[in-house]
């Protein structure tokens, strides 16, 4: 009896994990035919320094810096166009 229940449970779980083949094929072909490739990288850094009861002096600091790098590249047939932005 336990083996039958285990077998039925495995059969049901195998059907529930199936994937549709048409979705994966269309996603791959959609990405191949696009002439534009977009990418970006960005970040932010922050620091803080605090001096309390500092005998020799000193200043409290707060600093924030950011970075952005983006590109848009076009390539189709004999045409190629590259755009880059870095700040």
N, C-alpha and C positions, 0 to 999 in steps of 0.2 A: 504494500500500500504506500509506504514512504517513497519507494522508487518511482512509482507512478506519479505521485505528486511532484517529486523532484523533476522528472522528465517533462511534465506539463509546464512547470514553472520555467524551465530552461527554454522550452519552445516559445512560450509567450514573451520572454525577455529578448529572444533573438529577433522576433518580429518587431518589437518596439524600438530597436536600435538601427533599423534599416534606413538608408538615405536614398533620396531620389537622385538618379544619375543626371537628369536633364538640368538641374540647378547648378551642379558643379561644372558642367560643360559650358553653359552659357556664361558663367562668371569668368571663366578662363578666356573665352573668346572675346568678351567685352573689354578686358584689360589689354589684350593684344592689339586691338584695332584702334585704340585711342592714341592720337598723335601727341597730346600734351602729357608731360610728366611733371607733376608738382611735388615739391618737397620743402620742408621747413624745419628749422631747429631754433629753439629759443630757451632762455633761462634767465633767472634773476638771483643775485647774491646779496646778502646783507650782513653787516657787521656792527657791533656796538662795543665801545670801551667806556668804562665808568671808573673814575678815580675818586675815592672817598677818603678824607683826612690824609691827603697826600702832602707831605711836608715840602718836597722840592717843587711843587707846582704840578701842572698837567692840565689837560683839557679833556672834557667828555666828548666822545665822537659817536656819530651815527652815520653809517654809509650804506648806500644802496646802488648797485650797478646792474645793468641788464645787457643782454646779448640777443640779437636776432639775425638769423641767416636764412634766406629763402631763395629758391630757384624755380624757374618755370622753363622747361625745355620743350621745344617743338621739333618733331622730326617726322616727315612723311615724304615718300618718294625721293626726290632729289633735294628737298628743302630742309634746312636745319637752322634753328634759331635758339640761342641760349641767353637766358636772362638770369642775373644774380643780384641779390641785395644783401648787404652785410652792414649792420649798425651796431 
